[in-house]
């Protein structure tokens, strides 16, 4: 199974494509597209080529990281990995305003000396200058802020398969199921029509094997589901073979031989009754 594109942001669309579904039930098989094996985000139909595609969209609330897209049919399952990319907000930097300092010089006061006609002039003009300087300055700074996002990575789920050792059985005939793709050591529950038909435990490589035992079973196709940390699906046909035709043939042959025997006995008795000729 593939997704095109295989990465996008929440709400963006992509195309899910599946292929090589089992021919037994692939033709016309309805397929549901699941997000992380839980949320249905679309559906499609398997065609004559045992494959198909559907246009779907990334759920709006999907977090950044790896996710699993599953194509779930009645008898087949396919999956692929999809990456959700959440845009990082831009970094904002604040620049403090420029500070301008203005210094005003103090006023200058000049006092002239008095002048008379009878006396010499007093000493020259005396100038008193008082300078007052009030400098002031201020500065401010603001730290720049930046943000970085983090992402969580979901464990990748490998492809799995459920295989039954027979495609068609009679009621009471033994049936065995084997599967792959479960987590090592996980419990596996087999069910059909919400009825438990078997249990198993996956080995160190994620494989399992268990007998399938129906408490009651009717003719027709039965879907068997194996649930561990993933869902695996298979199917088996149940048929009844009638013994009526064989019994009827045996009865006809028996009646035929009885009639032949009766005819021969009748001829023998007729021969005994014939009168003797002089």
C-alpha positions as CSV (number, residue, x, y, z in Angstrom):
1,X,0.0,0.0,0.0
2,X,1.2,3.6,-0.7
3,X,0.2,7.2,0.1
4,X,0.8,10.0,-2.3
5,X,2.1,12.3,-1.0
6,X,3.3,10.4,2.1
7,X,3.6,13.6,4.3
8,X,1.4,16.6,4.7
9,X,-0.1,19.0,7.3
10,X,-3.4,18.4,9.2
11,X,-6.3,19.0,6.9
12,X,-4.3,18.4,3.6
13,X,-5.4,15.7,1.2
14,X,-3.6,12.6,-0.2
15,X,-4.4,9.5,-2.2
16,X,-4.3,6.0,-0.6
17,X,-3.6,3.2,-3.0
18,X,-3.8,-0.6,-2.3
19,X,-3.1,-3.7,-4.4
20,X,-2.6,-7.5,-4.5
21,X,-5.7,-8.2,-2.4
22,X,-6.7,-11.9,-2.2
23,X,-8.7,-12.8,-5.3
24,X,-11.2,-15.0,-3.4
25,X,-13.0,-11.9,-2.0
26,X,-11.2,-9.0,-3.7
27,X,-13.6,-8.4,-6.6
28,X,-16.1,-5.7,-5.5
29,X,-14.7,-5.8,-1.9
30,X,-15.5,-2.6,0.0
31,X,-12.4,-1.1,1.6
32,X,-12.3,1.4,4.6
33,X,-9.4,3.7,5.0
34,X,-8.4,4.0,8.7
35,X,-6.1,6.5,10.4
36,X,-3.9,4.9,13.1
37,X,-6.2,1.8,12.9
38,X,-9.0,3.7,14.6
39,X,-10.6,6.7,12.8
40,X,-12.2,6.1,9.4
41,X,-11.1,8.8,6.9
42,X,-12.5,7.4,3.6
43,X,-13.5,4.4,1.7
44,X,-13.2,2.7,-1.7
45,X,-13.8,-0.5,-3.7
46,X,-11.4,-3.2,-5.0
47,X,-11.6,-3.6,-8.7
48,X,-10.7,-6.4,-11.2
49,X,-7.0,-5.7,-10.7
50,X,-7.3,-6.6,-7.0
51,X,-6.5,-3.1,-6.1
52,X,-7.9,0.4,-5.8
53,X,-7.4,3.9,-4.5
54,X,-9.3,6.6,-2.5
55,X,-8.8,10.3,-1.9
56,X,-8.7,11.1,1.8
57,X,-7.4,13.9,4.1
58,X,-5.2,14.1,7.2
59,X,-7.4,14.5,10.4
60,X,-7.5,18.1,11.6
61,X,-6.2,17.3,15.0
62,X,-3.4,14.9,14.0
63,X,-0.1,15.6,15.9
64,X,3.2,15.8,14.1
65,X,5.1,12.6,13.6
66,X,4.6,9.2,12.1
67,X,1.1,7.7,11.7
68,X,-0.3,4.5,10.1
69,X,-2.8,4.5,7.2
70,X,-4.7,1.1,6.9
71,X,-6.8,-0.2,4.0
72,X,-9.3,-2.6,5.7
73,X,-11.4,-5.0,3.5
74,X,-13.5,-7.9,4.5
75,X,-10.7,-10.4,3.8
76,X,-7.6,-8.3,3.3
77,X,-5.6,-5.6,5.2
78,X,-2.8,-3.3,3.9
79,X,-1.0,-0.5,5.6
80,X,1.6,2.2,5.1
81,X,3.3,4.9,7.1
82,X,2.4,8.6,6.8
83,X,4.2,11.6,8.2
84,X,2.3,14.6,9.6
85,X,4.2,17.9,9.4
86,X,3.0,20.8,11.6
87,X,4.3,24.2,10.5
88,X,6.6,26.0,13.1
89,X,5.4,29.5,14.0
90,X,7.9,32.3,13.0
91,X,10.4,33.6,15.6
92,X,9.5,37.0,16.9
93,X,12.3,39.5,17.9
94,X,11.4,42.7,19.7
95,X,13.7,45.7,19.2
96,X,13.6,48.4,21.9
97,X,13.0,52.0,20.7
98,X,16.0,54.4,20.4
99,X,16.5,56.8,23.3
100,X,17.6,60.4,22.4
101,X,19.2,62.6,25.2
102,X,19.1,66.4,24.9
103,X,21.3,68.6,27.1
104,X,20.2,72.3,27.6
105,X,23.0,74.7,28.6
106,X,22.2,76.9,31.7
107,X,21.5,80.7,31.2
108,X,24.5,83.2,31.4
109,X,23.9,86.4,33.5
110,X,26.1,89.5,33.0
111,X,26.2,92.3,35.6
112,X,27.7,95.7,34.2
113,X,29.6,98.0,36.6
114,X,28.1,101.5,37.4
115,X,29.6,104.5,35.7
116,X,30.0,108.1,37.2
117,X,31.5,111.4,35.8
118,X,33.5,112.2,39.0
119,X,35.2,109.1,39.5
120,X,37.1,106.6,37.6
121,X,35.3,103.8,36.3
122,X,35.1,100.8,38.6
123,X,36.8,97.7,37.6
124,X,35.6,96.2,34.4
125,X,32.6,94.3,33.9
126,X,32.4,91.2,36.0
127,X,30.7,88.3,34.5
128,X,29.5,85.5,36.6
129,X,28.7,82.3,34.7
130,X,27.0,79.5,36.3
131,X,26.8,76.3,34.3
132,X,24.4,73.6,35.4
133,X,24.4,70.5,33.5
134,X,21.7,67.8,34.0
135,X,22.7,65.0,31.7
136,X,20.3,62.1,31.6
137,X,20.4,58.9,29.7
138,X,18.5,55.7,29.7
139,X,18.7,52.5,27.9
140,X,16.6,49.5,27.7
141,X,16.8,46.2,26.2
142,X,14.4,43.4,25.5
143,X,15.4,39.8,25.1
144,X,14.5,38.1,21.9
145,X,12.4,35.1,22.1
146,X,12.4,32.1,20.0
147,X,10.4,28.9,20.0
148,X,11.1,25.4,18.9
149,X,8.6,22.6,18.4
150,X,8.9,19.0,19.5
151,X,7.4,15.9,17.8
152,X,6.4,12.4,19.1
153,X,7.2,9.3,17.0
154,X,4.6,6.5,16.9
155,X,6.0,2.9,16.6
156,X,5.8,1.7,13.0
157,X,3.5,-1.2,12.5
158,X,4.7,-3.9,10.1
159,X,2.5,-5.7,7.6
160,X,0.8,-8.8,9.0
161,X,-1.2,-11.7,7.5
162,X,-3.7,-14.3,8.6
163,X,-3.6,-17.7,6.8
164,X,-6.1,-20.6,7.1
165,X,-4.9,-24.1,6.2
166,X,-8.2,-24.8,4.3
167,X,-10.4,-22.7,2.0
168,X,-13.5,-24.9,2.4
169,X,-14.5,-27.2,5.3
170,X,-17.4,-29.4,6.4
171,X,-19.0,-28.8,9.9
172,X,-16.7,-30.5,12.5
173,X,-13.7,-30.7,10.2
174,X,-10.5,-29.3,11.9
175,X,-9.2,-25.9,10.8
176,X,-6.0,-24.2,11.8
177,X,-5.0,-20.5,11.6
178,X,-1.5,-19.0,11.5
179,X,-0.5,-15.3,11.4
180,X,2.3,-12.8,11.4
181,X,2.8,-9.2,12.3
182,X,1.8,-9.1,16.0
183,X,4.1,-7.7,18.7
184,X,6.3,-10.4,20.3
185,X,4.6,-12.1,23.3
186,X,1.2,-10.4,22.7
187,X,-2.1,-12.2,23.2
188,X,-4.1,-13.1,20.1
189,X,-7.9,-13.6,20.1
190,X,-9.6,-15.3,17.2
191,X,-13.3,-14.5,16.6
192,X,-16.1,-14.9,14.1
193,X,-19.4,-13.2,14.3
194,X,-18.5,-11.8,17.7
195,X,-17.9,-15.4,19.0
196,X,-14.5,-16.5,20.3
197,X,-13.2,-19.4,18.2
198,X,-9.6,-19.6,19.4
199,X,-6.7,-18.1,21.4
200,X,-2.9,-17.9,20.9
201,X,0.2,-16.0,22.0
202,X,2.7,-14.6,19.5
203,X,6.3,-15.8,19.6
204,X,9.5,-13.8,19.6
205,X,9.1,-13.0,15.9
206,X,5.4,-12.0,16.1
207,X,4.1,-15.3,14.7
208,X,1.3,-17.4,16.1
209,X,-0.7,-20.6,15.3
210,X,-4.0,-21.8,16.8
211,X,-6.9,-24.2,16.0
212,X,-10.2,-22.6,15.0
213,X,-13.1,-24.2,16.8
214,X,-16.7,-23.2,16.1
215,X,-19.3,-24.0,18.7
216,X,-22.1,-23.7,16.1
217,X,-21.6,-23.2,12.4
218,X,-23.9,-22.7,9.4
219,X,-23.1,-23.1,5.7
220,X,-21.7,-20.1,3.9
221,X,-18.6,-17.8,4.1
222,X,-17.3,-17.0,7.6
223,X,-14.9,-14.2,8.3
224,X,-12.3,-14.9,11.0
225,X,-10.6,-12.0,12.8
226,X,-7.3,-12.3,14.7
227,X,-6.9,-9.4,17.2
228,X,-3.5,-8.6,18.8
229,X,-2.1,-5.1,18.7
230,X,-3.2,-5.1,15.0
231,X,-6.2,-6.7,13.3
232,X,-5.8,-9.6,10.8
233,X,-8.6,-10.9,8.7
234,X,-9.2,-14.2,6.8
235,X,-12.2,-16.2,5.6
236,X,-13.3,-19.8,5.1
237,X,-16.3,-21.4,3.3
238,X,-18.5,-23.9,5.1
239,X,-20.5,-26.4,3.0
240,X,-22.7,-29.4,3.6
241,X,-22.4,-32.5,1.4
242,X,-25.8,-34.3,1.0
243,X,-25.7,-38.1,1.2
244,X,-29.2,-38.4,-0.5
245,X,-27.8,-39.1,-4.0
246,X,-25.6,-41.9,-2.9
247,X,-28.4,-43.6,-0.9
248,X,-30.8,-43.3,-3.9
249,X,-28.3,-45.0,-6.2
250,X,-27.7,-47.9,-3.8
251,X,-31.5,-48.4,-3.4
252,X,-32.0,-48.5,-7.2
253,X,-29.3,-51.1,-7.6
254,X,-30.8,-53.2,-4.8
255,X,-34.3,-53.1,-6.3
256,X,-32.9,-54.1,-9.7
257,X,-31.3,-57.2,-8.3
258,X,-34.4,-58.1,-6.3
259,X,-36.6,-57.9,-9.5
260,X,-34.1,-60.1,-11.4
261,X,-34.2,-62.7,-8.7
262,X,-38.0,-62.7,-8.5
263,X,-38.2,-63.1,-12.3
264,X,-35.8,-66.1,-12.2
265,X,-37.8,-67.8,-9.4
266,X,-41.0,-67.3,-11.3
267,X,-39.6,-69.0,-14.4
268,X,-38.4,-71.9,-12.3
269,X,-41.8,-72.4,-10.7
270,X,-43.5,-72.2,-14.2
271,X,-41.2,-74.9,-15.5
272,X,-42.2,-77.2,-12.7
273,X,-45.9,-76.8,-13.5
274,X,-45.7,-77.8,-17.1
275,X,-47.6,-81.2,-17.8
276,X,-45.6,-84.2,-19.0
277,X,-46.0,-85.0,-22.7
278,X,-47.0,-88.6,-23.7
